[in-house]
């Protein structure tokens, strides 16, 4: 009978993560206020599900391995090869968003994120991507600030957005 060390390790990892989440959940208060259920209810369900999944995966790994698992090679699964440049552009967009959101604001950070992701997906039109990113980020910003009353950082556009009544 075949026992894959990777399958056993992943199974034990899921089991340990579920047990850890359950231990933390046990420290949360159980008394429910207006809702009738406490703040430990949903995390308890999730951690119980993770423990059950970990036990199931471990059983399958020890009973001969995961059946019908896809091949390890991406080409054998019919997937594309890894493109480091695309990964780099998307990662750069995410890091730009994290770096800019506190100072430049949500709209500028979202514009940079959109341009980075678009470049990662093969777009070579930076001006168009920045314009689309600006329009989408501004629409999301206005939706959250005006309709949902969620405070998002305006950043560098605060004088402009404040003058527009946003």
C-alpha positions as CSV (number, residue, x, y, z in Angstrom):
1,X,0.0,0.0,0.0
2,X,1.3,3.4,-1.0
3,X,1.8,6.1,1.6
4,X,2.7,9.5,0.2
5,X,4.6,11.5,2.9
6,X,3.3,14.7,1.3
7,X,-0.3,13.6,1.6
8,X,0.1,12.5,5.2
9,X,1.9,15.8,6.0
10,X,-0.8,17.9,4.4
11,X,-3.5,15.9,6.2
12,X,-1.8,16.3,9.6
13,X,-1.4,20.0,8.8
14,X,-5.1,20.5,8.1
15,X,-5.9,18.5,11.2
16,X,-3.5,20.6,13.4
17,X,-4.8,23.9,11.9
18,X,-8.4,22.8,12.7
19,X,-7.4,21.8,16.2
20,X,-5.6,25.1,16.8
21,X,-8.5,27.1,15.5
22,X,-10.8,25.0,17.8
23,X,-8.5,25.8,20.8
24,X,-8.7,29.5,20.0
25,X,-12.4,29.3,19.5
26,X,-12.9,27.8,22.9
27,X,-11.5,30.9,24.5
28,X,-14.2,33.1,22.9
29,X,-17.3,33.9,24.9
30,X,-20.3,31.7,24.2
31,X,-23.1,33.9,25.5
32,X,-25.2,35.4,22.7
33,X,-26.7,38.8,23.0
34,X,-29.4,40.0,20.6
35,X,-28.5,37.3,17.9
36,X,-28.9,34.4,20.4
37,X,-25.6,32.9,19.4
38,X,-22.2,33.9,20.6
39,X,-19.1,35.0,18.7
40,X,-17.7,31.5,19.0
41,X,-20.4,29.9,16.9
42,X,-19.2,30.3,13.3
43,X,-15.5,29.8,14.2
44,X,-16.5,26.6,16.0
45,X,-18.3,25.3,12.9
46,X,-15.3,26.2,10.7
47,X,-12.8,24.6,13.1
48,X,-14.9,21.4,13.5
49,X,-15.1,21.2,9.7
50,X,-11.4,21.6,9.4
51,X,-10.8,18.8,11.9
52,X,-13.3,16.6,10.1
53,X,-11.5,17.3,6.8
54,X,-8.1,16.6,8.3
55,X,-9.3,13.3,9.7
56,X,-10.8,12.4,6.3
57,X,-7.7,13.4,4.4
58,X,-5.5,11.4,6.8
59,X,-7.7,8.3,6.4
60,X,-7.5,8.6,2.6
61,X,-3.7,9.1,2.7
62,X,-3.2,6.1,4.9
63,X,-5.7,3.9,2.9
64,X,-3.6,4.0,-0.3
65,X,-3.4,7.6,-1.2
66,X,-5.8,10.2,-2.5
67,X,-7.7,8.7,-5.4
68,X,-8.2,10.5,-8.7
69,X,-5.7,13.1,-7.7
70,X,-4.6,15.2,-10.7
71,X,-1.0,14.7,-11.9
72,X,1.7,16.8,-10.3
73,X,3.0,18.2,-13.6
74,X,1.1,21.3,-14.9
75,X,1.4,20.2,-18.5
76,X,-0.1,16.8,-17.8
77,X,-3.1,18.6,-16.2
78,X,-3.5,20.8,-19.3
79,X,-2.4,23.9,-17.5
80,X,-0.1,26.7,-18.6
81,X,3.5,26.8,-17.5
82,X,4.4,29.3,-14.7
83,X,5.1,32.8,-16.0
84,X,7.4,34.5,-13.6
85,X,7.0,38.0,-15.3
86,X,3.2,37.8,-14.9
87,X,3.5,36.7,-11.3
88,X,5.9,39.6,-10.7
89,X,3.6,42.2,-12.2
90,X,0.6,41.0,-10.2
91,X,2.7,40.9,-7.0
92,X,4.1,44.4,-7.7
93,X,0.5,45.7,-8.1
94,X,-0.4,44.1,-4.7
95,X,2.6,45.6,-3.0
96,X,2.0,49.0,-4.6
97,X,-1.6,48.9,-3.3
98,X,-0.4,48.1,0.2
99,X,2.2,50.8,0.1
100,X,-0.1,53.5,-1.4
101,X,-3.4,53.0,0.4
102,X,-2.3,54.7,3.6
103,X,-0.9,57.8,2.0
104,X,-2.2,58.1,-1.5
105,X,-5.6,56.7,-0.7
106,X,-7.9,54.0,-1.9
107,X,-8.5,55.4,-5.4
108,X,-4.8,55.8,-6.3
109,X,-3.9,52.5,-4.7
110,X,-6.7,50.7,-6.6
111,X,-5.6,52.3,-9.8
112,X,-2.0,51.0,-9.3
113,X,-3.3,47.6,-8.4
114,X,-5.5,47.4,-11.5
115,X,-2.6,48.5,-13.8
116,X,-0.2,45.9,-12.2
117,X,-2.7,43.1,-12.6
118,X,-3.6,44.1,-16.2
119,X,0.1,44.2,-17.1
120,X,0.5,40.7,-15.5
121,X,-2.3,39.5,-17.7
122,X,-0.6,40.8,-20.8
123,X,-1.8,44.3,-21.3
124,X,0.7,46.7,-22.8
125,X,-1.5,49.8,-22.6
126,X,-0.5,51.5,-19.4
127,X,-2.5,54.8,-19.9
128,X,-5.7,52.9,-20.7
129,X,-5.2,50.5,-17.7
130,X,-4.6,53.5,-15.4
131,X,-7.7,55.2,-16.7
132,X,-9.9,52.1,-16.2
133,X,-8.3,51.5,-12.8
134,X,-9.1,55.1,-11.8
135,X,-12.7,54.8,-13.0
136,X,-13.3,51.5,-11.2
137,X,-11.6,52.5,-8.0
138,X,-13.4,55.8,-7.9
139,X,-16.8,54.1,-8.5
140,X,-16.0,51.6,-5.7
141,X,-14.9,54.4,-3.4
142,X,-18.0,56.5,-4.0
143,X,-20.2,53.4,-3.5
144,X,-18.6,52.5,-0.2
145,X,-18.4,56.0,1.2
146,X,-21.7,57.4,0.1
147,X,-24.0,54.4,0.0
148,X,-22.6,52.0,2.6
149,X,-21.1,54.8,4.8
150,X,-17.8,53.0,5.1
151,X,-14.8,55.2,5.7
152,X,-12.1,54.6,3.1
153,X,-8.9,56.6,2.9
154,X,-9.1,59.5,0.4
155,X,-5.4,60.3,0.5
156,X,-4.1,62.7,-2.1
157,X,-7.5,63.1,-3.7
158,X,-9.1,64.4,-0.5
159,X,-9.2,68.1,-1.7
160,X,-10.7,67.0,-5.0
161,X,-13.2,64.5,-3.6
162,X,-14.1,66.9,-0.8
163,X,-14.8,69.7,-3.4
164,X,-17.0,67.3,-5.3
165,X,-19.1,66.6,-2.2
166,X,-17.9,63.0,-1.8
